[in-house]
Amino acid sequence: MVFDPEGDPVSLRLLNPLAGMTFLPRVDLRSGSVTPFEWRVPSLSVGHQELLFRAEDGAGSRTLTVSFRVDGCTAPSLMQFGDITGDGRQDVVAIAPSAESSAGAILVWDGALPSGGDPSAKLRGRGSLSLGNVNASQAVQLVDVTGDGVLDVVAGASTTSGGAVYVWSGGPSIQGDINETAKLFVPGAGSGDALGECNLYNSVYRTTDIQVADLDGDGIRDILAGASRADSAGVTDSGAIYIWLGGGAMQGDLPPSATLFVPGASTGDALGSSVGQGVRLEDVTGDGIRDVVALSSHADEGYVWSGATLHPGDNPPTAILDPGPESGTLGGYTSQESLLIADVSGDGVRDVICSSFGADFTPGIGDGAVYIWQGGASLVGSVSPLASLYDDVFGRRIGLIGVDRGVRIADVTNDGVADVVVGCADAWFNGSVGGVYVWAGGPSLVGSPLATALLGDPQGVGGDSLCYEYRGTLQILDVSGDGVLDVVAAAPFADVADIVNVGAVLYWDGSAGFAGFVPPTARLFVSNAQAGDKLGYLEFSTSAVHISDVTGDGNRDIIVGASLADVAGVADSGAVYVWSGTGLLGDVTPDAMLTVPTASPQDQLGVVGASTSGYDMPSGLRLCDVTGDAVADVVAAACCADVSGVRDAGAVYIWNGGGNLLGQVAPSSVVTVP
């Protein structure tokens, strides 16, 4: 129990947990104002995130938005670190899907043994094929599902006949060659059911399709796995979701404890399939028990299974979320995350929020919409949205901003209630300029409310597409340091001074309030930019826009990459620009320009590799303290850099953070391979 200075107990509740987020067993509660927490989050969460907490004591409540960043890659996680032997040391766990004649294996290096050398254990799955090779972001997970307090190893093998999930119980027995403790399978599954793959869009949008959470309230985590291609009740590719209860009985070959399905589903409905995380495990009924919320974009519906009523055997949904005839494809063909869970109605119960950029409220326009279903005991039967958020004047495909998350939940109105913030790269004024919509959370979110605010650029021209392209183009956090959330959005295709596609970054100061049409407080651009430089764009990479203090003055700065920037006549050599976060007003050029004087054409600073999908590569621009002076440094990779005459040898450049970041700055150090 935590108490405030007056002695009243304080509760802290997370209002919008990320999909797949689990608290680690350790929560270090200390006296004072700093309380470190530890979470696991899937690599789906890469990029900037905002968590909303509600703190309550006897005097009232307060909502706090915590902005943070998850670095990583959205490709499958093939390596994990955790104590699976139970000796208090971190072990290394790696997947080798092609090992053992393509049966696959999981290799373990015991942290208590000297580093290097052969693995101390090899985990095999009986009958497996390409063990761990699931088309999702979490190929292997380290989590206690047996209830003994030691991390177990959970891995999927969707290409095994019908698919399977394997579990190896953690402990000192993790040594040598080991077969699985339990094999989770579906009796009678078809060869193409692919258990553990619950999203037909996964080739681009990596998700967590094998999830772990306590679903029956016994304090032990259970395993949920989807199969969008399952032929439920004989209906081809209608999809199903399966649950196995955790505990000491998780041994041997185990059929599911419960099956979630949709009666009357049609061929190809693919339950659980949407853009982004199509299945979430959150309490949306308000009874304190996790529920299962799933989309079926092909059926244009959402579904809720109340955790309180889950029972062994077949379970139809307790609620069907029907967006109405205007929806089009609920959760499909949108931006990275189409299904969100958060309390935006302000009643203390989490709501279901889902976007559909194909919604058509004005025939032939394609407005797009965000739908909200109010959480609570009323989520029973066929349920219409509490609110449908769209703009039939300027709105075009609301929620579509490329591959970033088009819908954000954050308290930008600073009233203690979470708001709905929606990017719209095709917002139509002066052509496809793009904009950011704000709908204030609370009682006004009913019916079809007008947007509280539209954040746009009156200087923009058609094709600027504000917010469009890769992750990080829309960010919400306190830049100015006044305790109020600000909004930052990139427009890599913006035209500046009649020069096409040079790019710009727009900043809205939240302290001024958001109501009506709101022009940016500041417009960040590069005065000598060339056509096609695309400020805010790193080719094949994520997160070209970063916000952190790299100048060491205690205030956040805005750091923006442009891998296609032409510097000193060198085509596509790339650059990184720094704007001080204080005093941003009007048209602002960068305070610092970080470049490589020896760059060659097409070095593309900030790019770490090419991807066939274009979305899977991590950002080649990072901020971290590598010099140990407590100030973040700027680290940028250039995988195509020519080094000492070697074409595309690659290099990593470091600019030391501090007051030296002014004007044109060469790297403080360069890392290469001799």
Residue pairs with C-beta under 8 A, 6 or more apart in sequence:
1 9
2 9
2 10
2 12
2 29
2 35
3 9
3 10
4 10
4 57
6 57
6 58
6 59
8 57
8 58
8 59
9 57
9 58
10 55
10 56
10 57
11 55
11 56
11 57
12 53
12 54
12 55
13 53
13 54
13 55
13 56
14 51
14 52
14 53
15 52
15 53
15 54
15 63
15 342
15 343
15 350
15 409
15 418
16 50
16 51
16 52
16 340
16 341
16 342
16 343
16 350
16 409
16 418
17 51
17 282
17 341
18 41
18 42
18 44
18 45
18 49
18 51
19 42
19 44
19 45
19 207
19 208
19 276
19 277
19 280
20 40
20 41
20 42
20 44
20 45
20 138
20 208
20 211
20 277
21 39
21 40
21 41
21 42
21 45
22 39
22 40
22 143
22 212
22 213
22 221
23 37
23 38
23 39
24 38
24 39
24 40
25 144
25 149
26 38
27 37
27 38
28 35
28 36
28 37
28 38
29 35
30 36
40 143
41 70
42 77
42 137
42 138
42 207
42 208
43 70
43 72
43 73
43 74
43 75
43 77
43 137
43 138
43 206
44 74
44 137
44 206
44 207
44 208
44 276
44 277
45 70
46 70
46 71
46 72
46 73
46 74
46 471
46 542
46 543
46 618
47 69
47 70
47 404
47 405
47 471
47 472
47 542
47 543
48 67
48 68
48 69
48 471
48 472
48 475
48 476
48 477
48 543
48 547
49 67
49 68
49 69
49 70
50 65
50 66
50 67
50 408
50 409
50 410
50 476
50 477
51 65
51 66
51 68
52 63
52 64
52 65
52 66
52 342
52 409
52 410
52 411
52 418
53 63
53 64
53 65
53 66
54 61
54 62
54 63
54 64
54 343
54 348
55 61
55 62
55 64
56 62
61 416
62 416
63 411
63 416
63 417
63 418
65 410
65 411
65 476
65 477
65 485
67 476
67 477
67 478
67 485
69 546
71 618
71 619
71 622
72 618
73 616
73 617
73 618
74 137
74 206
74 542
74 615
74 616
74 618
75 137
75 206
75 616
76 133
76 134
76 135
76 136
76 137
76 138
76 139
76 206
77 137
77 138
77 139
77 140
78 94
78 95
78 132
78 139
78 140
79 92
79 93
79 94
79 95
80 93
80 94
80 140
80 141
80 142
81 90
81 91
81 92
81 93
81 142
82 90
82 91
82 93
82 142
82 151
83 89
83 90
83 91
83 111
83 150
83 151
83 170
84 91
84 93
84 108
84 142
84 150
84 151
84 152
84 153
84 168
84 170
84 174
85 91
85 110
85 111
85 112
85 170
85 171
85 172
85 174
85 175
86 150
86 151
86 170
86 171
86 172
87 110
87 111
87 112
87 172
89 110
89 111
89 112
90 111
91 108
91 109
91 110
91 111
91 174
92 108
92 109
92 111
93 106
93 107
93 108
93 140
93 142
93 153
94 106
94 107
94 108
94 109
95 104
95 105
95 106
95 107
95 131
95 132
95 133
95 139
95 140
95 155
96 104
96 105
96 106
96 107
96 132
97 104
97 130
97 131
97 132
97 133
98 104
98 130
99 105
99 107
100 124
102 129
102 130
103 124
103 125
103 128
103 129
103 130
103 131
104 125
104 128
104 129
104 130
104 131
104 132
104 133
104 157
105 122
105 123
105 124
105 131
106 122
106 123
106 131
106 132
106 140
106 153
106 155
106 168
107 119
107 121
107 122
107 123
108 119
108 120
108 121
108 122
108 123
108 174
109 115
109 119
109 120
110 120
110 121
110 174
110 175
113 120
120 174
120 175
121 174
121 175
121 176
121 177
121 178
122 176
122 177
122 178
123 153
123 155
123 166
123 168
123 174
123 178
123 180
124 131
124 177
124 178
124 179
124 180
125 131
125 155
125 157
125 160
125 164
125 166
125 179
125 180
125 183
126 179
126 180
126 183
127 160
127 161
127 164
127 183
128 157
128 160
128 164
128 166
129 157
129 159
129 160
129 161
130 157
130 159
130 160
131 155
131 157
131 160
131 166
132 139
132 140
132 155
132 156
132 157
133 139
133 157
133 158
133 159
134 156
134 157
134 158
134 196
134 197
134 209
134 210
135 158
135 197
135 202
135 203
135 206
136 156
136 196
136 197
136 198
136 199
136 202
136 206
136 207
136 208
136 209
136 210
137 206
137 207
137 208
138 208
138 209
138 210
139 155
139 156
140 153
140 154
140 155
141 153
141 154
141 155
141 210
141 212
142 151
142 152
142 153
142 154
142 170
143 151
143 152
143 154
143 212
143 221
144 150
144 151
144 152
144 170
144 220
144 221
145 152
145 154
145 167
145 212
145 220
145 221
145 222
145 223
145 246
145 250
146 152
146 167
146 169
146 170
146 181
146 220
146 246
146 247
146 248
146 250
147 219
147 220
147 246
147 247
147 248
148 169
148 170
148 171
148 248
150 169
150 170
150 171
151 170
152 167
152 168
152 169
152 170
152 181
153 167
153 168
153 170
154 165
154 166
154 167
154 210
154 212
154 223
155 165
155 166
156 163
156 164
156 165
156 166
156 195
156 196
156 209
156 210
156 225
157 163
157 164
157 165
157 166
157 196
158 194
158 195
158 196
158 197
159 194
161 189
161 191
162 185
162 186
162 189
162 190
162 191
162 193
162 194
162 195
163 185
163 186
163 189
163 193
163 194
163 195
163 196
163 197
163 225
163 227
164 183
164 184
164 185
164 195
164 196
165 183
165 184
165 185
165 195
165 196
165 210
165 223
165 225
165 244
166 180
166 182
166 183
166 184
167 180
167 181
167 182
167 183
167 184
167 223
167 250
168 174
168 178
168 180
168 181
169 181
169 182
169 250
181 250
181 251
182 250
182 251
182 252
182 253
182 254
183 252
183 253
183 254
184 195
184 223
184 225
184 242
184 244
184 254
184 256
185 195
185 253
185 254
185 255
186 193
186 195
186 227
186 230
186 240
186 242
186 255
186 256
187 255
189 195
189 227
189 230
190 229
190 230
190 231
192 229
193 227
193 229
193 230
193 231
194 227
194 228
194 229
195 225
195 227
195 230
195 242
196 209
196 210
196 225
196 226
196 227
197 209
197 226
197 227
197 228
197 229
198 207
198 209
198 225
198 226
198 227
198 228
198 239
198 241
198 271
198 272
198 273
198 278
198 279
199 205
199 207
199 209
199 226
199 228
199 272
199 273
199 274
199 278
200 228
200 229
200 270
200 273
201 273
201 274
201 275
201 276
201 332
202 209
203 613
204 403
204 613
204 615
205 275
205 276
205 336
205 403
205 615
206 616
207 276
207 277
207 278
208 277
209 225
209 226
209 272
209 279
210 223
210 224
210 225
211 223
211 224
211 225
211 279
211 281
212 221
212 222
212 223
212 224
213 221
213 222
213 224
213 281
213 290
214 220
214 221
214 222
214 246
214 290
215 222
215 224
215 243
215 245
215 281
215 290
215 292
215 307
215 310
216 222
216 245
216 307
216 310
217 289
217 307
218 245
218 247
220 245
220 246
220 247
221 246
222 243
222 244
222 245
222 246
222 257
223 243
223 244
223 246
224 241
224 242
224 243
224 244
224 279
224 281
224 292
225 241
225 242
225 244
226 239
226 240
226 241
226 242
226 271
226 272
226 278
226 279
226 294
227 239
227 240
227 241
227 242
228 237
228 239
228 270
228 271
228 272
228 273
228 278
229 237
229 239
229 270
230 237
230 238
230 239
230 240
230 271
231 237
231 238
232 238
232 239
232 240
232 259
232 261
232 262
232 265
232 271
233 261
233 263
233 265
235 265
235 266
235 267
235 269
236 267
236 268
237 267
237 268
237 269
237 270
238 261
238 262
238 265
238 266
238 267
238 268
238 269
238 270
238 271
239 261
239 262
239 265
239 269
239 270
239 271
239 272
239 273
239 296
240 259
240 260
240 261
240 271
241 259
241 260
241 261
241 271
241 272
241 279
241 292
241 294
242 256
242 258
242 259
242 260
243 256
243 257
243 258
243 259
243 260
243 310
244 250
244 254
244 256
244 257
245 257
257 312
258 310
258 311
258 312
258 313
258 314
258 315
259 313
259 314
259 315
260 271
260 292
260 294
260 305
260 315
260 317
261 271
261 314
261 315
261 316
262 269
262 271
262 296
262 299
262 303
262 316
262 317
263 316
265 271
265 296
265 299
266 298
266 299
268 298
269 296
269 298
269 299
270 296
270 297
270 298
271 294
271 296
271 299
271 303
272 278
272 279
272 294
272 295
272 296
273 295
273 296
273 297
273 298
274 295
274 296
274 297
274 330
274 331
274 332
274 338
274 339
275 297
275 331
275 332
275 333
275 334
275 335
275 336
275 337
275 338
276 331
276 334
276 336
276 337
276 338
276 339
276 405
277 337
277 339
278 294
278 295
278 296
278 297
278 331
278 339
279 292
279 293
279 294
279 295
280 292
280 293
280 294
280 339
280 341
281 290
281 291
281 292
281 293
282 290
282 291
282 293
282 341
282 350
283 289
283 290
283 291
283 307
283 350
284 291
284 293
284 304
284 341
284 349
284 350
284 351
284 352
284 375
284 379
285 291
285 304
285 306
285 307
285 308
285 349
285 375
285 376
285 377
285 379
286 348
286 349
286 350
286 375
286 376
286 377
287 306
287 307
287 308
287 377
289 306
289 307
289 308
290 307
291 304
291 305
291 306
291 307
292 304
292 305
292 307
292 310
293 302
293 303
293 304
293 305
293 339
293 341
293 352
294 302
294 303
294 305
295 301
295 302
295 303
295 330
295 331
295 338
295 339
295 354
296 302
296 303
296 330
297 329
297 330
297 331
297 332
297 333
297 338
298 329
298 332
300 323
300 327
300 328
300 329
300 330
301 320
301 321
301 322
301 323
301 330
302 320
302 321
302 323
302 330
302 331
302 339
302 352
302 354
302 373
303 317
303 319
303 320
303 321
304 317
304 318
304 319
304 321
304 352
304 379
305 315
305 317
305 318
306 318
306 319
306 379
309 315
309 318
318 379
318 380
319 379
319 380
319 381
319 382
319 383
320 381
320 382
320 383
321 352
321 354
321 371
321 373
321 383
321 385
322 382
322 383
322 384
323 330
323 354
323 356
323 359
323 369
323 371
323 385
323 388
324 384
324 385
324 388
326 359
326 360
326 361
326 369
326 388
327 356
327 358
327 359
327 369
327 371
328 356
328 358
328 359
328 360
329 356
329 358
330 338
330 354
330 356
330 371
331 338
331 339
331 354
331 355
331 356
332 338
332 356
332 358
333 357
333 358
334 355
334 356
334 357
334 399
334 400
334 406
335 355
335 357
335 399
335 400
335 401
335 402
335 403
335 404
335 405
335 406
335 407
335 423
336 403
336 404
336 405
336 406
336 471
337 405
337 406
337 407
338 354
338 355
338 356
338 399
338 407
339 352
339 353
339 354
340 352
340 353
340 354
340 407
340 409
341 350
341 351
341 352
341 353
342 350
342 351
342 353
342 409
342 418
343 349
343 350
343 351
343 375
343 418
343 441
344 351
344 353
344 372
344 409
344 417
344 418
344 419
344 420
344 441
344 442
344 445
345 351
345 372
345 374
345 375
345 386
345 441
345 442
345 443
345 445
346 417
346 418
346 441
346 442
346 443
347 374
347 375
347 376
349 374
349 375
349 376
350 375
351 372
351 373
351 374
351 375
351 386
352 372
352 373
352 375
353 370
353 371
353 372
353 373
353 407
353 409
353 420
354 370
354 371
354 373
355 368
355 369
355 370
355 371
355 398
355 399
355 406
355 407
355 422
356 368
356 369
356 370
356 371
356 399
357 366
357 368
357 369
357 397
357 398
357 399
357 400
357 406
358 366
358 368
358 397
359 366
359 367
359 368
359 369
359 388
359 390
359 398
360 366
360 367
361 367
361 369
361 388
361 390
361 392
361 448
362 392
365 392
365 395
365 396
366 396
366 397
367 390
367 391
367 392
367 395
367 396
367 397
367 398
368 390
368 395
368 396
368 397
368 398
368 399
368 400
368 424
369 388
369 389
369 390
369 398
369 399
370 388
370 389
370 390
370 398
370 399
370 407
370 420
370 422
370 439
371 385
371 387
371 388
371 389
372 385
372 386
372 387
372 388
372 389
372 420
372 445
373 379
373 383
373 385
373 386
374 386
386 445
386 446
387 439
387 445
387 446
387 447
387 448
387 449
388 447
388 448
389 398
389 420
389 422
389 437
389 439
389 445
389 448
389 449
389 451
390 398
390 448
391 398
391 424
391 427
391 437
391 450
391 451
391 454
394 427
394 428
394 429
394 435
394 454
395 424
395 427
395 428
395 437
396 424
396 426
396 427
396 428
396 432
397 424
397 425
397 426
398 406
398 422
398 424
398 427
398 437
399 406
399 407
399 422
399 423
399 424
400 406
400 423
400 424
400 425
400 426
401 423
401 424
401 425
401 434
401 467
401 468
401 469
401 473
401 474
402 425
402 467
402 468
402 469
402 470
402 473
403 469
403 470
403 471
403 614
403 615
404 423
404 467
404 469
404 470
404 471
404 472
404 473
404 474
405 471
405 474
406 422
406 423
406 424
406 467
406 474
407 420
407 421
407 422
407 423
408 420
408 421
408 422
408 423
408 474
408 476
409 418
409 419
409 420
409 421
410 418
410 419
410 421
410 476
410 485
411 417
411 418
411 419
411 441
411 485
412 419
412 421
412 438
412 476
412 485
412 487
412 510
412 514
413 419
413 438
413 440
413 441
413 452
413 513
413 514
414 484
414 485
414 510
415 440
415 442
417 440
417 441
417 442
418 441
419 438
419 439
419 440
419 441
419 452
420 438
420 439
420 441
420 445
421 436
421 437
421 438
421 474
421 476
421 487
422 436
422 437
422 438
422 439
423 434
423 435
423 436
423 437
423 466
423 467
423 473
423 474
423 489
424 434
424 435
424 436
424 437
424 467
425 432
425 434
425 465
425 466
425 467
425 468
426 432
426 434
426 465
427 433
427 434
427 435
427 437
427 454
427 456
427 466
429 435
429 456
430 458
430 460
430 461
430 462
431 461
431 462
431 463
432 462
432 463
432 464
432 465
433 456
433 457
433 460
433 461
433 462
433 464
433 465
433 466
434 456
434 457
434 460
434 464
434 465
434 466
434 467
434 468
434 489
434 491
435 454
435 455
435 456
435 457
435 466
435 467
436 454
436 455
436 456
436 466
436 467
436 474
436 487
436 489
436 508
437 451
437 453
437 454
437 455
438 451
438 452
438 453
438 454
438 455
438 514
439 445
439 449
439 451
439 452
440 452
452 514
452 515
453 514
453 515
453 516
453 517
453 518
454 516
454 517
454 518
455 487
455 489
455 506
455 508
455 514
455 518
455 520
456 466
456 517
456 518
456 519
457 464
457 466
457 491
457 494
457 504
457 506
457 519
457 520
457 523
458 519
459 523
460 466
460 491
460 494
461 495
463 493
463 495
464 491
464 493
464 494
464 495
464 504
465 491
465 492
465 493
466 489
466 490
466 491
466 494
466 506
467 473
467 474
467 489
467 490
467 491
468 491
468 492
468 493
469 490
469 492
469 493
469 536
469 537
470 537
470 538
470 541
470 542
470 543
470 544
470 615
471 542
471 543
472 490
472 542
472 543
472 544
472 545
472 546
472 619
473 489
473 490
473 491
473 492
473 536
473 544
473 545
474 487
474 488
474 489
474 490
475 487
475 488
475 489
475 545
475 547
476 485
476 486
476 487
476 488
477 485
477 486
477 488
477 547
477 556
478 484
478 485
478 486
478 510
478 556
479 486
479 488
479 507
479 509
479 547
479 556
479 558
479 581
479 584
480 486
480 509
480 510
480 511
480 555
480 581
480 582
480 584
481 554
481 555
481 556
481 581
481 582
482 511
484 510
484 511
485 510
486 507
486 508
486 509
486 510
487 507
487 508
487 510
488 505
488 506
488 507
488 508
488 545
488 547
488 558
489 505
489 506
490 503
490 504
490 505
490 506
490 535
490 536
490 537
490 544
490 545
490 560
491 503
491 504
491 505
491 506
491 536
492 501
492 503
492 534
492 535
492 536
492 537
492 544
493 501
493 503
493 534
494 501
494 502
494 503
494 504
494 525
494 535
495 501
495 502
496 502
496 503
496 504
496 525
496 529
499 529
499 530
499 531
500 531
500 532
501 531
501 532
501 533
501 534
502 525
502 526
502 529
502 530
502 531
502 532
502 533
502 534
502 535
503 525
503 526
503 529
503 533
503 534
503 535
503 536
503 537
503 562
504 523
504 524
504 525
504 535
504 536
505 523
505 524
505 525
505 535
505 536
505 545
505 558
505 560
505 579
506 520
506 522
506 523
506 524
507 520
507 521
507 522
507 523
507 524
507 558
507 584
508 514
508 518
508 520
508 521
509 521
509 522
509 584
512 518
512 521
521 584
521 585
522 584
522 585
522 586
522 587
522 588
523 586
523 587
523 588
524 535
524 558
524 560
524 577
524 579
524 584
524 588
524 589
524 590
525 535
525 587
525 588
525 589
526 533
526 535
526 562
526 565
526 577
526 589
526 590
526 593
527 589
529 535
529 565
530 565
530 566
532 564
532 566
533 562
533 564
533 565
533 566
534 562
534 564
534 565
535 560
535 562
535 565
535 577
536 544
536 545
536 560
536 561
536 562
537 544
537 561
537 562
537 563
537 564
538 544
538 561
538 562
538 563
538 606
538 607
538 619
538 620
538 621
539 563
539 564
539 604
539 607
540 607
540 608
540 609
540 610
540 611
540 614
540 617
541 563
541 606
541 607
541 608
541 617
541 618
541 619
541 620
541 621
542 615
542 617
542 618
542 619
543 619
543 621
544 560
544 561
544 562
544 563
544 606
544 619
544 621
545 558
545 559
545 560
545 561
546 558
546 559
546 560
546 621
546 623
547 556
547 557
547 558
547 559
547 581
548 556
548 557
548 559
548 623
548 632
549 555
549 556
549 557
549 581
549 631
549 632
549 657
550 557
550 559
550 578
550 623
550 631
550 632
550 633
550 634
550 657
550 661
551 557
551 578
551 580
551 591
551 631
551 657
551 658
551 659
551 661
552 631
552 657
552 658
552 659
553 580
553 582
553 659
555 580
555 581
555 582
556 581
557 578
557 579
557 580
557 581
558 578
558 579
558 581
558 584
559 576
559 577
559 578
559 579
559 621
559 623
559 634
560 576
560 577
560 579
561 574
561 575
561 576
561 577
561 605
561 606
561 620
561 621
561 636
562 574
562 575
562 576
562 577
562 606
563 572
563 574
563 604
563 605
563 606
563 607
563 620
564 572
564 574
564 604
565 572
565 573
565 574
565 575
565 605
566 572
566 573
567 573
567 574
567 575
567 595
567 599
568 595
570 599
570 600
570 601
570 603
571 601
571 602
572 601
572 602
572 603
572 604
573 595
573 596
573 599
573 600
573 601
573 602
573 603
573 604
573 605
574 595
574 596
574 599
574 603
574 604
574 605
574 606
574 607
574 636
574 638
575 593
575 594
575 595
575 605
576 593
576 594
576 595
576 605
576 606
576 621
576 634
576 636
576 655
577 590
577 592
577 593
577 594
578 590
578 591
578 592
578 593
578 594
578 634
578 661
579 588
579 590
579 591
580 591
591 661
591 662
592 661
592 662
592 663
592 664
592 665
593 663
593 664
593 665
594 634
594 636
594 653
594 655
594 661
594 665
594 667
595 605
595 664
595 665
595 666
596 603
596 605
596 638
596 641
596 653
596 666
596 667
597 666
599 605
599 638
599 641
600 641
600 642
602 640
603 638
603 640
603 641
603 642
604 638
604 639
604 640
605 620
605 636
605 638
605 641
605 653
606 619
606 620
606 621
606 636
606 637
606 638
607 617
607 620
607 637
607 638
607 639
607 640
608 617
608 618
608 619
608 620
608 637
608 639
609 617
609 639
610 617
611 617
620 636
620 637
620 638
620 639
621 634
621 635
621 636
621 637
622 634
622 635
622 636
623 632
623 633
623 634
623 635
624 632
624 633
624 635
625 631
625 632
625 633
625 657
626 633
626 635
626 654
627 633
627 656
627 657
629 656
629 657
629 658
631 656
631 657
631 658
632 657
633 654
633 655
633 656
633 657
633 668
634 654
634 655
634 657
634 661
635 652
635 653
635 654
635 655
636 652
636 653
636 655
637 650
637 651
637 652
637 653
638 650
638 651
638 652
638 653
639 648
639 650
640 648
640 650
641 648
641 649
641 650
641 651
642 648
642 649
643 649
643 650
643 651
643 672
644 672
649 672
649 673
650 672
650 673
651 670
651 671
651 672
652 670
652 671
652 672
653 667
653 669
653 670
653 671
654 667
654 668
654 669
654 670
654 671
655 661
655 665
655 667
655 668
656 668
656 669
